[in-house]
């Protein structure tokens, strides 16, 4: 009889442990899914920000090219004016 009570006690404990393990497994699965969702949002956010940065670099490049062209034209005009003033000084 003692043996039967002991077996019932052990089986009851195993059932509680198994039930507890199932709850823990379900909770862990839910937390893993939450982490995956957070990771997906972070990746999406990072991709959007990266695209924005690449677009910014492209716009900045085109602005830089335009400014360089303008500076080249100004430099050419200044050189012409320097030559003209040097010529006028020689003539006087």
PDB file of N, CA, C and O in Angstrom:
ATOM      1  N   UNK A   1       0.807  -1.188   0.000  1.00  0.00           N
ATOM      2  CA  UNK A   1       0.000   0.000   0.000  1.00  0.00           C
ATOM      3  C   UNK A   1       0.861   1.268   0.000  1.00  0.00           C
ATOM      4  O   UNK A   1       0.578   2.220  -0.727  1.00  0.00           O
ATOM      5  N   UNK A   2       1.870   1.267   0.790  1.00  0.00           N
ATOM      6  CA  UNK A   2       2.810   2.377   0.802  1.00  0.00           C
ATOM      7  C   UNK A   2       3.376   2.620  -0.593  1.00  0.00           C
ATOM      8  O   UNK A   2       3.533   3.763  -1.023  1.00  0.00           O
ATOM      9  N   UNK A   3       3.664   1.582  -1.256  1.00  0.00           N
ATOM     10  CA  UNK A   3       4.238   1.661  -2.597  1.00  0.00           C
ATOM     11  C   UNK A   3       3.274   2.330  -3.563  1.00  0.00           C
ATOM     12  O   UNK A   3       3.690   3.126  -4.405  1.00  0.00           O
ATOM     13  N   UNK A   4       2.007   2.016  -3.449  1.00  0.00           N
ATOM     14  CA  UNK A   4       1.002   2.620  -4.328  1.00  0.00           C
ATOM     15  C   UNK A   4       0.866   4.108  -4.066  1.00  0.00           C
ATOM     16  O   UNK A   4       0.747   4.891  -5.009  1.00  0.00           O
ATOM     17  N   UNK A   5       0.880   4.516  -2.794  1.00  0.00           N
ATOM     18  CA  UNK A   5       0.797   5.931  -2.452  1.00  0.00           C
ATOM     19  C   UNK A   5       2.031   6.679  -2.984  1.00  0.00           C
ATOM     20  O   UNK A   5       1.937   7.793  -3.499  1.00  0.00           O
ATOM     21  N   UNK A   6       3.158   6.036  -2.841  1.00  0.00           N
ATOM     22  CA  UNK A   6       4.398   6.643  -3.330  1.00  0.00           C
ATOM     23  C   UNK A   6       4.345   6.822  -4.847  1.00  0.00           C
ATOM     24  O   UNK A   6       4.736   7.862  -5.377  1.00  0.00           O
ATOM     25  N   UNK A   7       3.862   5.808  -5.522  1.00  0.00           N
ATOM     26  CA  UNK A   7       3.735   5.905  -6.990  1.00  0.00           C
ATOM     27  C   UNK A   7       2.757   7.009  -7.391  1.00  0.00           C
ATOM     28  O   UNK A   7       3.015   7.767  -8.326  1.00  0.00           O
ATOM     29  N   UNK A   8       1.630   7.093  -6.675  1.00  0.00           N
ATOM     30  CA  UNK A   8       0.663   8.147  -6.967  1.00  0.00           C
ATOM     31  C   UNK A   8       1.272   9.528  -6.725  1.00  0.00           C
ATOM     32  O   UNK A   8       1.062  10.453  -7.510  1.00  0.00           O
ATOM     33  N   UNK A   9       2.019   9.657  -5.648  1.00  0.00           N
ATOM     34  CA  UNK A   9       2.667  10.916  -5.317  1.00  0.00           C
ATOM     35  C   UNK A   9       3.670  11.306  -6.408  1.00  0.00           C
ATOM     36  O   UNK A   9       3.711  12.456  -6.844  1.00  0.00           O
ATOM     37  N   UNK A  10       4.456  10.355  -6.829  1.00  0.00           N
ATOM     38  CA  UNK A  10       5.452  10.606  -7.883  1.00  0.00           C
ATOM     39  C   UNK A  10       4.753  10.963  -9.194  1.00  0.00           C
ATOM     40  O   UNK A  10       5.162  11.899  -9.881  1.00  0.00           O
ATOM     41  N   UNK A  11       3.707  10.223  -9.541  1.00  0.00           N
ATOM     42  CA  UNK A  11       2.965  10.517 -10.768  1.00  0.00           C
ATOM     43  C   UNK A  11       2.321  11.902 -10.709  1.00  0.00           C
ATOM     44  O   UNK A  11       2.299  12.628 -11.704  1.00  0.00           O
ATOM     45  N   UNK A  12       1.801  12.258  -9.541  1.00  0.00           N
ATOM     46  CA  UNK A  12       1.206  13.578  -9.363  1.00  0.00           C
ATOM     47  C   UNK A  12       2.272  14.673  -9.546  1.00  0.00           C
ATOM     48  O   UNK A  12       2.032  15.679 -10.215  1.00  0.00           O
ATOM     49  N   UNK A  13       3.424  14.466  -8.955  1.00  0.00           N
ATOM     50  CA  UNK A  13       4.522  15.435  -9.091  1.00  0.00           C
ATOM     51  C   UNK A  13       4.980  15.546 -10.548  1.00  0.00           C
ATOM     52  O   UNK A  13       5.215  16.647 -11.047  1.00  0.00           O
ATOM     53  N   UNK A  14       5.102  14.420 -11.216  1.00  0.00           N
ATOM     54  CA  UNK A  14       5.483  14.432 -12.628  1.00  0.00           C
ATOM     55  C   UNK A  14       4.447  15.172 -13.478  1.00  0.00           C
ATOM     56  O   UNK A  14       4.794  15.904 -14.404  1.00  0.00           O
ATOM     57  N   UNK A  15       3.168  14.966 -13.146  1.00  0.00           N
ATOM     58  CA  UNK A  15       2.103  15.648 -13.878  1.00  0.00           C
ATOM     59  C   UNK A  15       2.208  17.153 -13.671  1.00  0.00           C
ATOM     60  O   UNK A  15       2.049  17.922 -14.620  1.00  0.00           O
ATOM     61  N   UNK A  16       2.477  17.586 -12.422  1.00  0.00           N
ATOM     62  CA  UNK A  16       2.640  19.015 -12.147  1.00  0.00           C
ATOM     63  C   UNK A  16       3.862  19.592 -12.865  1.00  0.00           C
ATOM     64  O   UNK A  16       3.810  20.689 -13.420  1.00  0.00           O
ATOM     65  N   UNK A  17       4.951  18.839 -12.843  1.00  0.00           N
ATOM     66  CA  UNK A  17       6.165  19.288 -13.538  1.00  0.00           C
ATOM     67  C   UNK A  17       5.908  19.391 -15.031  1.00  0.00           C
ATOM     68  O   UNK A  17       6.319  20.361 -15.667  1.00  0.00           O
ATOM     69  N   UNK A  18       5.234  18.402 -15.593  1.00  0.00           N
ATOM     70  CA  UNK A  18       4.925  18.416 -17.024  1.00  0.00           C
ATOM     71  C   UNK A  18       4.025  19.602 -17.375  1.00  0.00           C
ATOM     72  O   UNK A  18       4.235  20.275 -18.385  1.00  0.00           O
ATOM     73  N   UNK A  19       3.016  19.851 -16.524  1.00  0.00           N
ATOM     74  CA  UNK A  19       2.099  20.970 -16.748  1.00  0.00           C
ATOM     75  C   UNK A  19       2.857  22.302 -16.666  1.00  0.00           C
ATOM     76  O   UNK A  19       2.651  23.203 -17.479  1.00  0.00           O
ATOM     77  N   UNK A  20       3.721  22.398 -15.681  1.00  0.00           N
ATOM     78  CA  UNK A  20       4.524  23.606 -15.514  1.00  0.00           C
ATOM     79  C   UNK A  20       5.454  23.805 -16.711  1.00  0.00           C
ATOM     80  O   UNK A  20       5.645  24.930 -17.174  1.00  0.00           O
ATOM     81  N   UNK A  21       6.016  22.739 -17.197  1.00  0.00           N
ATOM     82  CA  UNK A  21       6.919  22.814 -18.347  1.00  0.00           C
ATOM     83  C   UNK A  21       6.154  23.232 -19.607  1.00  0.00           C
ATOM     84  O   UNK A  21       6.682  23.994 -20.418  1.00  0.00           O
ATOM     85  N   UNK A  22       4.942  22.755 -19.781  1.00  0.00           N
ATOM     86  CA  UNK A  22       4.128  23.147 -20.932  1.00  0.00           C
ATOM     87  C   UNK A  22       3.796  24.644 -20.878  1.00  0.00           C
ATOM     88  O   UNK A  22       3.866  25.333 -21.895  1.00  0.00           O
ATOM     89  N   UNK A  23       3.434  25.146 -19.685  1.00  0.00           N
ATOM     90  CA  UNK A  23       3.147  26.573 -19.535  1.00  0.00           C
ATOM     91  C   UNK A  23       4.389  27.404 -19.849  1.00  0.00           C
ATOM     92  O   UNK A  23       4.312  28.420 -20.539  1.00  0.00           O
ATOM     93  N   UNK A  24       5.515  26.964 -19.342  1.00  0.00           N
ATOM     94  CA  UNK A  24       6.770  27.666 -19.595  1.00  0.00           C
ATOM     95  C   UNK A  24       7.109  27.654 -21.080  1.00  0.00           C
ATOM     96  O   UNK A  24       7.572  28.653 -21.630  1.00  0.00           O
ATOM     97  N   UNK A  25       6.877  26.525 -21.716  1.00  0.00           N
ATOM     98  CA  UNK A  25       7.142  26.411 -23.152  1.00  0.00           C
ATOM     99  C   UNK A  25       6.244  27.350 -23.953  1.00  0.00           C
ATOM    100  O   UNK A  25       6.704  27.993 -24.897  1.00  0.00           O
ATOM    101  N   UNK A  26       4.966  27.431 -23.582  1.00  0.00           N
ATOM    102  CA  UNK A  26       4.039  28.337 -24.269  1.00  0.00           C
ATOM    103  C   UNK A  26       4.458  29.794 -24.069  1.00  0.00           C
ATOM    104  O   UNK A  26       4.452  30.592 -25.006  1.00  0.00           O
ATOM    105  N   UNK A  27       4.820  30.120 -22.831  1.00  0.00           N
ATOM    106  CA  UNK A  27       5.253  31.492 -22.540  1.00  0.00           C
ATOM    107  C   UNK A  27       6.525  31.834 -23.312  1.00  0.00           C
ATOM    108  O   UNK A  27       6.653  32.936 -23.846  1.00  0.00           O
ATOM    109  N   UNK A  28       7.452  30.901 -23.370  1.00  0.00           N
ATOM    110  CA  UNK A  28       8.694  31.113 -24.098  1.00  0.00           C
ATOM    111  C   UNK A  28       8.430  31.280 -25.592  1.00  0.00           C
ATOM    112  O   UNK A  28       9.042  32.129 -26.240  1.00  0.00           O
ATOM    113  N   UNK A  29       7.538  30.488 -26.130  1.00  0.00           N
ATOM    114  CA  UNK A  29       7.184  30.620 -27.548  1.00  0.00           C
ATOM    115  C   UNK A  29       6.587  31.989 -27.837  1.00  0.00           C
ATOM    116  O   UNK A  29       6.902  32.598 -28.858  1.00  0.00           O
ATOM    117  N   UNK A  30       5.724  32.479 -26.946  1.00  0.00           N
ATOM    118  CA  UNK A  30       5.119  33.798 -27.130  1.00  0.00           C
ATOM    119  C   UNK A  30       6.187  34.884 -27.061  1.00  0.00           C
ATOM    120  O   UNK A  30       6.155  35.830 -27.848  1.00  0.00           O
ATOM    121  N   UNK A  31       7.124  34.761 -26.139  1.00  0.00           N
ATOM    122  CA  UNK A  31       8.188  35.762 -26.015  1.00  0.00           C
ATOM    123  C   UNK A  31       9.116  35.730 -27.231  1.00  0.00           C
ATOM    124  O   UNK A  31       9.569  36.775 -27.698  1.00  0.00           O
ATOM    125  N   UNK A  32       9.394  34.545 -27.734  1.00  0.00           N
ATOM    126  CA  UNK A  32      10.222  34.430 -28.939  1.00  0.00           C
ATOM    127  C   UNK A  32       9.526  35.100 -30.112  1.00  0.00           C
ATOM    128  O   UNK A  32      10.175  35.775 -30.911  1.00  0.00           O
ATOM    129  N   UNK A  33       8.218  34.922 -30.226  1.00  0.00           N
ATOM    130  CA  UNK A  33       7.459  35.561 -31.303  1.00  0.00           C
ATOM    131  C   UNK A  33       7.495  37.080 -31.145  1.00  0.00           C
ATOM    132  O   UNK A  33       7.618  37.804 -32.133  1.00  0.00           O
ATOM    133  N   UNK A  34       7.390  37.564 -29.910  1.00  0.00           N
ATOM    134  CA  UNK A  34       7.492  39.002 -29.669  1.00  0.00           C
ATOM    135  C   UNK A  34       8.852  39.541 -30.098  1.00  0.00           C
ATOM    136  O   UNK A  34       8.940  40.604 -30.712  1.00  0.00           O
ATOM    137  N   UNK A  35       9.905  38.807 -29.774  1.00  0.00           N
ATOM    138  CA  UNK A  35      11.254  39.222 -30.161  1.00  0.00           C
ATOM    139  C   UNK A  35      11.392  39.240 -31.686  1.00  0.00           C
ATOM    140  O   UNK A  35      12.006  40.149 -32.245  1.00  0.00           O
ATOM    141  N   UNK A  36      10.829  38.251 -32.348  1.00  0.00           N
ATOM    142  CA  UNK A  36      10.873  38.210 -33.812  1.00  0.00           C
ATOM    143  C   UNK A  36      10.141  39.406 -34.409  1.00  0.00           C
ATOM    144  O   UNK A  36      10.604  40.005 -35.379  1.00  0.00           O
ATOM    145  N   UNK A  37       8.995  39.748 -33.823  1.00  0.00           N
ATOM    146  CA  UNK A  37       8.240  40.910 -34.310  1.00  0.00           C
ATOM    147  C   UNK A  37       9.031  42.201 -34.110  1.00  0.00           C
ATOM    148  O   UNK A  37       9.064  43.058 -34.993  1.00  0.00           O
ATOM    149  N   UNK A  38       9.665  42.334 -32.953  1.00  0.00           N
ATOM    150  CA  UNK A  38      10.487  43.514 -32.688  1.00  0.00           C
ATOM    151  C   UNK A  38      11.644  43.577 -33.675  1.00  0.00           C
ATOM    152  O   UNK A  38      11.954  44.646 -34.202  1.00  0.00           O
ATOM    153  N   UNK A  39      12.279  42.448 -33.927  1.00  0.00           N
ATOM    154  CA  UNK A  39      13.399  42.400 -34.873  1.00  0.00           C
ATOM    155  C   UNK A  39      12.939  42.802 -36.270  1.00  0.00           C
ATOM    156  O   UNK A  39      13.641  43.533 -36.969  1.00  0.00           O
ATOM    157  N   UNK A  40      11.778  42.335 -36.675  1.00  0.00           N
ATOM    158  CA  UNK A  40      11.251  42.675 -37.995  1.00  0.00           C
ATOM    159  C   UNK A  40      10.991  44.178 -38.099  1.00  0.00           C
ATOM    160  O   UNK A  40      11.315  44.799 -39.111  1.00  0.00           O
ATOM    161  N   UNK A  41      10.400  44.768 -37.038  1.00  0.00           N
ATOM    162  CA  UNK A  41      10.166  46.216 -37.053  1.00  0.00           C
ATOM    163  C   UNK A  41      11.482  46.985 -37.118  1.00  0.00           C
ATOM    164  O   UNK A  41      11.593  47.981 -37.833  1.00  0.00           O
ATOM    165  N   UNK A  42      12.475  46.519 -36.368  1.00  0.00           N
ATOM    166  CA  UNK A  42      13.781  47.189 -36.379  1.00  0.00           C
ATOM    167  C   UNK A  42      14.427  47.097 -37.752  1.00  0.00           C
ATOM    168  O   UNK A  42      14.981  48.083 -38.238  1.00  0.00           O
ATOM    169  N   UNK A  43      14.365  45.934 -38.383  1.00  0.00           N
ATOM    170  CA  UNK A  43      14.943  45.765 -39.711  1.00  0.00           C
ATOM    171  C   UNK A  43      14.242  46.660 -40.726  1.00  0.00           C
ATOM    172  O   UNK A  43      14.893  47.277 -41.568  1.00  0.00           O
ATOM    173  N   UNK A  44      12.914  46.732 -40.646  1.00  0.00           N
ATOM    174  CA  UNK A  44      12.156  47.584 -41.561  1.00  0.00           C
ATOM    175  C   UNK A  44      12.535  49.044 -41.362  1.00  0.00           C
ATOM    176  O   UNK A  44      12.744  49.775 -42.330  1.00  0.00           O
ATOM    177  N   UNK A  45      12.623  49.461 -40.115  1.00  0.00           N
ATOM    178  CA  UNK A  45      13.001  50.830 -39.792  1.00  0.00           C
ATOM    179  C   UNK A  45      14.407  51.140 -40.298  1.00  0.00           C
ATOM    180  O   UNK A  45      14.648  52.211 -40.856  1.00  0.00           O
ATOM    181  N   UNK A  46      15.328  50.206 -40.103  1.00  0.00           N
ATOM    182  CA  UNK A  46      16.705  50.396 -40.549  1.00  0.00           C
ATOM    183  C   UNK A  46      16.779  50.498 -42.070  1.00  0.00           C
ATOM    184  O   UNK A  46      17.525  51.320 -42.603  1.00  0.00           O
ATOM    185  N   UNK A  47      16.016  49.677 -42.761  1.00  0.00           N
ATOM    186  CA  UNK A  47      16.000  49.717 -44.228  1.00  0.00           C
ATOM    187  C   UNK A  47      15.489  51.070 -44.710  1.00  0.00           C
ATOM    188  O   UNK A  47      16.055  51.657 -45.632  1.00  0.00           O
ATOM    189  N   UNK A  48      14.412  51.571 -44.084  1.00  0.00           N
ATOM    190  CA  UNK A  48      13.869  52.871 -44.478  1.00  0.00           C
ATOM    191  C   UNK A  48      14.886  53.981 -44.248  1.00  0.00           C
ATOM    192  O   UNK A  48      15.056  54.857 -45.096  1.00  0.00           O
ATOM    193  N   UNK A  49      15.555  53.945 -43.112  1.00  0.00           N
ATOM    194  CA  UNK A  49      16.553  54.971 -42.811  1.00  0.00           C
ATOM    195  C   UNK A  49      17.744  54.872 -43.756  1.00  0.00           C
ATOM    196  O   UNK A  49      18.290  55.896 -44.165  1.00  0.00           O
ATOM    197  N   UNK A  50      18.154  53.660 -44.109  1.00  0.00           N
ATOM    198  CA  UNK A  50      19.267  53.477 -45.046  1.00  0.00           C
ATOM    199  C   UNK A  50      18.907  54.040 -46.415  1.00  0.00           C
ATOM    200  O   UNK A  50      19.725  54.700 -47.055  1.00  0.00           O
ATOM    201  N   UNK A  51      17.689  53.779 -46.858  1.00  0.00           N
ATOM    202  CA  UNK A  51      17.249  54.335 -48.145  1.00  0.00           C
ATOM    203  C   UNK A  51      17.273  55.856 -48.103  1.00  0.00           C
ATOM    204  O   UNK A  51      17.702  56.506 -49.056  1.00  0.00           O
ATOM    205  N   UNK A  52      16.813  56.415 -46.997  1.00  0.00           N
ATOM    206  CA  UNK A  52      16.831  57.867 -46.846  1.00  0.00           C
ATOM    207  C   UNK A  52      18.240  58.419 -46.912  1.00  0.00           C
ATOM    208  O   UNK A  52      18.473  59.457 -47.532  1.00  0.00           O
ATOM    209  N   UNK A  53      19.184  57.732 -46.277  1.00  0.00           N
ATOM    210  CA  UNK A  53      20.573  58.183 -46.319  1.00  0.00           C
ATOM    211  C   UNK A  53      21.150  58.107 -47.727  1.00  0.00           C
ATOM    212  O   UNK A  53      21.845  59.025 -48.164  1.00  0.00           O
ATOM    213  N   UNK A  54      20.871  57.028 -48.433  1.00  0.00           N
ATOM    214  CA  UNK A  54      21.369  56.908 -49.807  1.00  0.00           C
ATOM    215  C   UNK A  54      20.767  57.993 -50.694  1.00  0.00           C
ATOM    216  O   UNK A  54      21.448  58.539 -51.562  1.00  0.00           O
ATOM    217  N   UNK A  55      19.498  58.302 -50.477  1.00  0.00           N
ATOM    218  CA  UNK A  55      18.852  59.362 -51.251  1.00  0.00           C
ATOM    219  C   UNK A  55      19.499  60.707 -50.931  1.00  0.00           C
ATOM    220  O   UNK A  55      19.740  61.521 -51.823  1.00  0.00           O
ATOM    221  N   UNK A  56      19.777  60.929 -49.647  1.00  0.00           N
ATOM    222  CA  UNK A  56      20.430  62.165 -49.232  1.00  0.00           C
ATOM    223  C   UNK A  56      21.806  62.301 -49.875  1.00  0.00           C
ATOM    224  O   UNK A  56      22.173  63.380 -50.340  1.00  0.00           O
ATOM    225  N   UNK A  57      22.555  61.225 -49.900  1.00  0.00           N
ATOM    226  CA  UNK A  57      23.886  61.247 -50.514  1.00  0.00           C
ATOM    227  C   UNK A  57      23.766  61.579 -51.999  1.00  0.00           C
ATOM    228  O   UNK A  57      24.570  62.346 -52.529  1.00  0.00           O
ATOM    229  N   UNK A  58      22.797  61.023 -52.654  1.00  0.00           N
ATOM    230  CA  UNK A  58      22.595  61.288 -54.081  1.00  0.00           C
ATOM    231  C   UNK A  58      22.277  62.760 -54.320  1.00  0.00           C
ATOM    232  O   UNK A  58      22.843  63.386 -55.217  1.00  0.00           O
ATOM    233  N   UNK A  59      21.375  63.308 -53.519  1.00  0.00           N
ATOM    234  CA  UNK A  59      21.017  64.717 -53.653  1.00  0.00           C
ATOM    235  C   UNK A  59      22.225  65.600 -53.350  1.00  0.00           C
ATOM    236  O   UNK A  59      22.471  66.581 -54.051  1.00  0.00           O
ATOM    237  N   UNK A  60      22.973  65.253 -52.312  1.00  0.00           N
ATOM    238  CA  UNK A  60      24.158  66.041 -51.946  1.00  0.00           C
ATOM    239  C   UNK A  60      25.197  66.006 -53.063  1.00  0.00           C
ATOM    240  O   UNK A  60      25.839  67.016 -53.351  1.00  0.00           O
ATOM    241  N   UNK A  61      25.361  64.847 -53.689  1.00  0.00           N
ATOM    242  CA  UNK A  61      26.309  64.726 -54.799  1.00  0.00           C
ATOM    243  C   UNK A  61      25.941  65.658 -55.949  1.00  0.00           C
ATOM    244  O   UNK A  61      26.797  66.352 -56.497  1.00  0.00           O
ATOM    245  N   UNK A  62      24.659  65.667 -56.308  1.00  0.00           N
ATOM    246  CA  UNK A  62      24.227  66.512 -57.419  1.00  0.00           C
ATOM    247  C   UNK A  62      24.399  67.993 -57.063  1.00  0.00           C
ATOM    248  O   UNK A  62      24.788  68.792 -57.915  1.00  0.00           O
ATOM    249  N   UNK A  63      24.113  68.358 -55.817  1.00  0.00           N
ATOM    250  CA  UNK A  63      24.335  69.753 -55.390  1.00  0.00           C
ATOM    251  C   UNK A  63      25.821  70.106 -55.452  1.00  0.00           C
ATOM    252  O   UNK A  63      26.189  71.190 -55.905  1.00  0.00           O
ATOM    253  N   UNK A  64      26.660  69.196 -55.001  1.00  0.00           N
ATOM    254  CA  UNK A  64      28.108  69.439 -55.048  1.00  0.00           C
ATOM    255  C   UNK A  64      28.588  69.620 -56.488  1.00  0.00           C
ATOM    256  O   UNK A  64      29.398  70.503 -56.769  1.00  0.00           O
ATOM    257  N   UNK A  65      28.090  68.787 -57.395  1.00  0.00           N
ATOM    258  CA  UNK A  65      28.494  68.908 -58.797  1.00  0.00           C
ATOM    259  C   UNK A  65      28.070  70.254 -59.369  1.00  0.00           C
ATOM    260  O   UNK A  65      28.829  70.894 -60.098  1.00  0.00           O
ATOM    261  N   UNK A  66      26.849  70.683 -59.034  1.00  0.00           N
ATOM    262  CA  UNK A  66      26.357  71.972 -59.518  1.00  0.00           C
ATOM    263  C   UNK A  66      27.210  73.118 -58.963  1.00  0.00           C
ATOM    264  O   UNK A  66      27.547  74.056 -59.687  1.00  0.00           O
ATOM    265  N   UNK A  67      27.552  73.036 -57.682  1.00  0.00           N
ATOM    266  CA  UNK A  67      28.387  74.073 -57.081  1.00  0.00           C
ATOM    267  C   UNK A  67      29.782  74.106 -57.689  1.00  0.00           C
ATOM    268  O   UNK A  67      30.346  75.181 -57.893  1.00  0.00           O
ATOM    269  N   UNK A  68      30.335  72.954 -57.975  1.00  0.00           N
ATOM    270  CA  UNK A  68      31.665  72.892 -58.601  1.00  0.00           C
ATOM    271  C   UNK A  68      31.617  73.523 -59.983  1.00  0.00           C
ATOM    272  O   UNK A  68      32.525  74.264 -60.360  1.00  0.00           O
ATOM    273  N   UNK A  69      30.566  73.236 -60.739  1.00  0.00           N
ATOM    274  CA  UNK A  69      30.429  73.846 -62.071  1.00  0.00           C
ATOM    275  C   UNK A  69      30.337  75.366 -61.966  1.00  0.00           C
ATOM    276  O   UNK A  69      30.968  76.082 -62.743  1.00  0.00           O
ATOM    277  N   UNK A  70      29.555  75.858 -61.011  1.00  0.00           N
ATOM    278  CA  UNK A  70      29.426  77.298 -60.820  1.00  0.00           C
ATOM    279  C   UNK A  70      30.768  77.916 -60.425  1.00  0.00           C
ATOM    280  O   UNK A  70      31.151  78.968 -60.939  1.00  0.00           O
ATOM    281  N   UNK A  71      31.473  77.258 -59.515  1.00  0.00           N
ATOM    282  CA  UNK A  71      32.782  77.765 -59.094  1.00  0.00           C
ATOM    283  C   UNK A  71      33.770  77.788 -60.263  1.00  0.00           C
ATOM    284  O   UNK A  71      34.571  78.715 -60.389  1.00  0.00           O
ATOM    285  N   UNK A  72      33.706  76.767 -61.109  1.00  0.00           N
ATOM    286  CA  UNK A  72      34.586  76.745 -62.286  1.00  0.00           C
ATOM    287  C   UNK A  72      34.294  77.927 -63.203  1.00  0.00           C
ATOM    288  O   UNK A  72      35.213  78.561 -63.720  1.00  0.00           O
ATOM    289  N   UNK A  73      33.000  78.222 -63.405  1.00  0.00           N
ATOM    290  CA  UNK A  73      32.632  79.368 -64.252  1.00  0.00           C
ATOM    291  C   UNK A  73      33.097  80.677 -63.623  1.00  0.00           C
ATOM    292  O   UNK A  73      33.618  81.551 -64.316  1.00  0.00           O
ATOM    293  N   UNK A  74      32.911  80.814 -62.310  1.00  0.00           N
ATOM    294  CA  UNK A  74      33.356  82.031 -61.617  1.00  0.00           C
ATOM    295  C   UNK A  74      34.874  82.173 -61.719  1.00  0.00           C
ATOM    296  O   UNK A  74      35.393  83.267 -61.942  1.00  0.00           O
ATOM    297  N   UNK A  75      35.571  81.061 -61.554  1.00  0.00           N
ATOM    298  CA  UNK A  75      37.035  81.074 -61.647  1.00  0.00           C
ATOM    299  C   UNK A  75      37.482  81.515 -63.040  1.00  0.00           C
ATOM    300  O   UNK A  75      38.429  82.288 -63.178  1.00  0.00           O
ATOM    301  N   UNK A  76      36.805  81.025 -64.057  1.00  0.00           N
ATOM    302  CA  UNK A  76      37.156  81.412 -65.428  1.00  0.00           C
ATOM    303  C   UNK A  76      36.907  82.904 -65.634  1.00  0.00           C
ATOM    304  O   UNK A  76      37.721  83.578 -66.264  1.00  0.00           O
ATOM    305  N   UNK A  77      35.808  83.425 -65.119  1.00  0.00           N
ATOM    306  CA  UNK A  77      35.502  84.848 -65.243  1.00  0.00           C
ATOM    307  C   UNK A  77      36.531  85.700 -64.514  1.00  0.00           C
ATOM    308  O   UNK A  77      36.956  86.741 -65.016  1.00  0.00           O
ATOM    309  N   UNK A  78      36.930  85.250 -63.322  1.00  0.00           N
ATOM    310  CA  UNK A  78      37.939  85.984 -62.552  1.00  0.00           C
ATOM    311  C   UNK A  78      39.260  86.013 -63.317  1.00  0.00           C
ATOM    312  O   UNK A  78      39.928  87.046 -63.366  1.00  0.00           O
ATOM    313  N   UNK A  79      39.633  84.895 -63.907  1.00  0.00           N
ATOM    314  CA  UNK A  79      40.877  84.857 -64.688  1.00  0.00           C
ATOM    315  C   UNK A  79      40.819  85.828 -65.862  1.00  0.00           C
ATOM    316  O   UNK A  79      41.797  86.517 -66.151  1.00  0.00           O
ATOM    317  N   UNK A  80      39.672  85.883 -66.537  1.00  0.00           N
ATOM    318  CA  UNK A  80      39.513  86.818 -67.658  1.00  0.00           C
ATOM    319  C   UNK A  80      39.633  88.249 -67.158  1.00  0.00           C
ATOM    320  O   UNK A  80      40.306  89.071 -67.782  1.00  0.00           O
ATOM    321  N   UNK A  81      38.991  88.551 -66.047  1.00  0.00           N
ATOM    322  CA  UNK A  81      39.061  89.896 -65.484  1.00  0.00           C
ATOM    323  C   UNK A  81      40.480  90.243 -65.049  1.00  0.00           C
ATOM    324  O   UNK A  81      40.907  91.387 -65.204  1.00  0.00           O
ATOM    325  N   UNK A  82      41.208  89.287 -64.513  1.00  0.00           N
ATOM    326  CA  UNK A  82      42.600  89.535 -64.131  1.00  0.00           C
ATOM    327  C   UNK A  82      43.447  89.859 -65.354  1.00  0.00           C
ATOM    328  O   UNK A  82      44.280  90.764 -65.319  1.00  0.00           O
ATOM    329  N   UNK A  83      43.229  89.112 -66.437  1.00  0.00           N
ATOM    330  CA  UNK A  83      43.980  89.376 -67.659  1.00  0.00           C
ATOM    331  C   UNK A  83      43.642  90.763 -68.214  1.00  0.00           C
ATOM    332  O   UNK A  83      44.529  91.488 -68.664  1.00  0.00           O
ATOM    333  N   UNK A  84      42.369  91.127 -68.181  1.00  0.00           N
ATOM    334  CA  UNK A  84      41.953  92.429 -68.687  1.00  0.00           C
ATOM    335  C   UNK A  84      42.544  93.560 -67.849  1.00  0.00           C
ATOM    336  O   UNK A  84      43.019  94.555 -68.398  1.00  0.00           O
ATOM    337  N   UNK A  85      42.518  93.417 -66.531  1.00  0.00           N
ATOM    338  CA  UNK A  85      43.086  94.470 -65.678  1.00  0.00           C
ATOM    339  C   UNK A  85      44.591  94.550 -65.845  1.00  0.00           C
ATOM    340  O   UNK A  85      45.156  95.643 -65.803  1.00  0.00           O
ATOM    341  N   UNK A  86      45.255  93.408 -66.035  1.00  0.00           N
ATOM    342  CA  UNK A  86      46.706  93.435 -66.259  1.00  0.00           C
ATOM    343  C   UNK A  86      47.008  94.135 -67.571  1.00  0.00           C
ATOM    344  O   UNK A  86      47.978  94.887 -67.659  1.00  0.00           O
ATOM    345  N   UNK A  87      46.206  93.905 -68.578  1.00  0.00           N
ATOM    346  CA  UNK A  87      46.385  94.546 -69.888  1.00  0.00           C
ATOM    347  C   UNK A  87      46.171  96.055 -69.773  1.00  0.00           C
ATOM    348  O   UNK A  87      46.927  96.844 -70.340  1.00  0.00           O
ATOM    349  N   UNK A  88      45.125  96.449 -69.026  1.00  0.00           N
ATOM    350  CA  UNK A  88      44.824  97.885 -68.869  1.00  0.00           C
ATOM    351  C   UNK A  88      45.965  98.572 -68.125  1.00  0.00           C
ATOM    352  O   UNK A  88      46.321  99.701 -68.463  1.00  0.00           O
ATOM    353  N   UNK A  89      46.546  97.918 -67.118  1.00  0.00           N
ATOM    354  CA  UNK A  89      47.654  98.507 -66.365  1.00  0.00           C
ATOM    355  C   UNK A  89      48.879  98.704 -67.251  1.00  0.00           C
ATOM    356  O   UNK A  89      49.599  99.694 -67.123  1.00  0.00           O
ATOM    357  N   UNK A  90      49.105  97.748 -68.152  1.00  0.00           N
ATOM    358  CA  UNK A  90      50.273  97.859 -69.049  1.00  0.00           C
ATOM    359  C   UNK A  90      50.092  98.995 -70.051  1.00  0.00           C
ATOM    360  O   UNK A  90      51.042  99.680 -70.428  1.00  0.00           O
ATOM    361  N   UNK A  91      48.859  99.166 -70.461  1.00  0.00           N
ATOM    362  CA  UNK A  91      48.572 100.178 -71.473  1.00  0.00           C
ATOM    363  C   UNK A  91      48.768 101.583 -70.872  1.00  0.00           C
ATOM    364  O   UNK A  91      49.262 102.469 -71.570  1.00  0.00           O
ATOM    365  N   UNK A  92      48.410 101.807 -69.644  1.00  0.00           N
ATOM    366  CA  UNK A  92      48.530 103.130 -69.027  1.00  0.00           C
ATOM    367  C   UNK A  92      49.926 103.477 -68.853  1.00  0.00           C
ATOM    368  O   UNK A  92      50.236 104.557 -68.348  1.00  0.00           O
TER     369      UNK A  92
END
